[in-house]
Amino acid sequence: MKTKITELFEIQHPIIQGGMHYVGFAELAAAVSNAGGLGIITGLTQKTPELLAHEIAKCRAMTDKPFGVNLTFLPTVTSPDYPGYIKAIIDGGVRVVETAGNNPQKWLPMMQEAGVKVIHKCTSVRHSLKAQAIGCDAVSVDGFECGGHPGEDDVPNFILLPRAADELKIPFVASGGMADGRSLVAALALGADGINMGTRFIATQEAPVHQHVKEAILAASELDTRLVMRPLRNTERVLKNAAVERLLEKERSLGRGSSLTTSLKRSQGCIPRSCSMVPWTLAHGVAAWLPA
């Protein structure tokens, strides 16, 4: 299958593995790329640029296909060594970077002058248009269904994707609730050039996640996720469990008095690093899912 995304990233299938903290290691990224998609190493999971360079080299030894690195720009007291991470990406020969979080404009020249293609994650049309205006090569449009951070507008993909298709001139992929061939066909029909999948890849053999977590994902229905940290406007969609319910009860009791410190104390150890609304039925290897 050829789309603008397969041509841009030189991949066989228009399927991108989402960047996921403590999931996007070389093994998973290489498996996705070997199967024809675009595997993604999560940059900030590696604590230093040197460790990222090592992970890139490890992935390079496992696949001769294109793969990318996710780099999330977040407001922090002590900022990560972003120039060092970008240098590791460039020196490692990586040609695709998935950016997320804050506006990546500051870092675009450094990457694009080295031939790196940048796809930025957005949860709204207005943010997607901004990413296009600053020079991003593509965007990942994340609907309200997505696991992790769905934004604050609560617009689902059936509305968001056609709006993005009407407004954008650069290629874009659909993200949020993507799980199988039906998702891909639907995304293409709604105007996207491919899909970004996160949680689906957690439930594969190559994902470095405990089997109990994979089984919990497989057992979940469309009713088994919750939205936390809404009072902070830092919403996350997570898998329902007892600890999450306690966190939500605390948020309800505090109301507008909720603080980041309080939410973090309540959420430590109970919020999965990634989840989705999709009730999956298979936990086979990556190669078994992607088309031959």
Residue pairs with C-beta under 8 A, 6 or more apart in sequence:
1 12
1 13
1 14
1 291
3 14
3 171
3 188
3 193
3 194
4 138
4 171
4 193
5 11
5 14
5 16
5 138
5 171
5 173
5 193
5 194
6 12
6 13
6 14
6 194
8 117
8 137
8 138
8 171
9 16
9 38
9 66
9 68
9 95
9 96
9 117
10 66
11 33
11 36
11 37
11 38
11 65
11 66
12 36
12 37
13 35
13 36
13 37
13 290
13 291
14 173
14 184
14 188
14 193
14 194
14 195
15 32
15 36
15 37
15 38
15 184
15 194
15 195
15 197
15 290
16 37
16 38
16 40
16 68
16 98
16 119
16 140
16 173
16 194
16 195
16 196
16 197
17 24
17 28
17 29
17 32
17 37
17 38
17 39
17 40
17 196
17 197
17 198
17 201
18 24
18 40
18 70
18 98
18 140
18 175
18 196
18 197
18 198
18 201
18 274
19 40
19 41
19 42
19 43
19 69
19 70
19 72
19 98
19 100
19 198
20 42
20 148
20 198
20 201
20 202
20 273
20 274
21 42
21 44
21 45
21 273
21 274
22 42
22 45
22 208
22 273
23 42
23 45
23 201
23 202
23 207
23 208
23 209
23 273
23 274
24 40
24 41
24 42
24 45
24 70
25 41
25 42
25 45
25 55
25 208
26 41
26 55
26 56
26 58
26 59
26 62
27 62
27 206
27 208
28 39
28 201
28 204
28 206
28 207
28 208
28 286
29 39
29 40
29 41
29 59
29 63
29 67
29 68
30 39
30 59
30 62
30 63
30 67
31 39
31 204
31 206
31 285
31 286
31 287
32 38
32 39
32 40
32 67
32 201
32 286
32 290
33 39
33 59
33 63
33 65
33 66
33 67
34 62
34 63
34 65
34 286
34 287
35 286
35 287
35 289
35 290
36 65
36 290
36 291
37 286
37 290
38 66
38 67
38 68
38 96
39 59
39 63
39 65
39 67
39 68
40 67
40 68
40 69
40 70
40 98
41 52
41 55
41 56
41 59
41 67
41 68
41 69
41 70
42 69
42 70
43 52
43 69
43 70
43 71
43 72
43 85
43 89
44 70
44 71
44 72
44 80
44 85
46 52
46 54
46 55
48 81
48 84
49 81
49 84
49 85
49 87
49 88
50 88
52 69
52 85
52 88
52 89
52 92
53 88
53 91
53 92
56 69
56 88
56 89
56 92
56 93
56 94
57 92
59 67
60 92
60 93
66 95
66 96
67 94
67 96
68 94
68 95
68 96
68 97
68 98
68 119
69 89
69 94
69 96
69 97
69 98
70 97
70 98
70 99
70 100
71 82
71 85
71 86
71 89
71 97
71 98
71 99
71 100
71 104
71 107
72 99
72 100
72 101
73 82
73 99
73 100
73 101
73 102
73 103
73 104
73 107
74 101
74 102
75 102
82 107
83 110
86 107
86 110
86 111
89 97
89 111
89 116
90 110
90 111
90 114
90 116
94 116
95 115
95 116
95 117
96 116
96 117
96 118
96 119
97 111
97 116
97 117
97 118
97 119
98 118
98 119
98 120
98 121
98 140
99 107
99 118
99 119
99 120
99 121
99 136
100 120
100 121
101 121
103 130
103 134
104 118
104 120
104 131
104 134
104 136
105 134
105 135
108 118
108 134
108 135
108 136
111 118
112 118
112 135
112 137
117 137
117 138
118 135
118 136
118 137
118 138
119 136
119 137
119 138
119 139
119 140
119 173
120 131
120 136
120 138
120 139
120 140
121 139
121 140
121 142
121 175
122 128
122 130
122 131
122 139
122 140
122 141
122 142
123 141
123 142
123 143
123 146
123 149
123 150
123 151
123 152
123 153
124 151
124 153
124 155
124 160
125 141
125 160
125 163
125 164
125 167
125 168
128 139
128 141
128 164
128 167
128 168
128 172
129 167
129 168
131 139
132 139
132 168
132 169
132 170
136 170
137 170
137 171
138 170
138 171
138 172
138 173
138 193
139 164
139 168
139 170
139 172
139 173
140 172
140 173
140 174
140 175
140 196
141 157
141 160
141 161
141 164
141 172
141 173
141 174
141 175
141 192
142 149
142 150
142 151
142 175
142 176
142 196
143 150
143 155
143 156
143 157
143 160
143 161
143 174
143 175
143 176
143 177
144 150
144 151
144 153
144 154
144 155
144 156
144 157
144 160
144 176
145 156
145 157
145 176
145 177
145 276
145 277
146 175
146 176
146 177
146 198
146 237
146 276
147 176
147 198
147 199
147 225
147 237
147 238
147 274
147 275
147 276
147 277
148 198
148 236
148 237
148 274
148 275
149 234
149 235
149 236
149 237
150 176
150 227
150 235
150 237
151 235
152 233
152 235
156 176
157 174
157 176
157 177
157 187
157 190
158 190
161 174
161 187
161 190
161 191
161 192
162 190
162 191
164 172
164 191
164 192
165 172
165 190
165 191
165 192
166 191
171 193
171 194
172 192
172 193
173 187
173 192
173 193
173 194
173 195
173 196
174 183
174 187
174 190
174 192
174 194
174 195
174 196
175 195
175 196
175 197
175 198
176 276
176 277
177 183
177 276
177 277
177 278
178 184
178 187
178 195
178 196
178 197
178 200
178 278
179 197
179 200
179 276
179 278
179 280
180 200
180 289
181 291
183 195
183 197
184 194
184 195
187 194
187 195
188 194
198 274
198 276
199 217
199 274
199 275
199 276
199 278
200 276
200 278
200 280
200 289
201 207
201 286
202 209
202 213
202 214
202 217
202 274
203 214
203 217
203 218
203 280
203 282
203 283
204 283
204 284
204 285
204 286
204 289
205 283
205 284
205 285
205 286
206 285
206 286
207 214
213 272
214 283
215 283
216 239
217 239
217 275
217 280
218 280
218 281
218 282
218 283
220 239
220 240
220 279
221 279
222 277
222 278
222 279
224 239
224 240
224 279
225 237
225 238
225 239
225 240
225 275
225 276
225 277
226 237
226 238
226 239
226 240
226 244
226 245
226 248
227 235
227 236
227 237
227 238
228 235
228 236
228 238
228 244
228 247
228 248
228 251
228 263
228 267
228 271
229 235
229 236
229 251
229 263
229 267
230 251
231 251
231 254
231 255
231 256
231 258
232 258
232 259
232 260
232 263
234 260
236 271
237 275
237 276
237 277
238 244
238 271
238 272
238 275
239 272
239 275
241 270
243 267
243 269
243 270
243 271
244 270
244 271
246 266
246 270
247 263
247 266
247 267
247 270
247 271
250 258
250 262
250 266
251 258
251 263
254 262
282 288
282 289
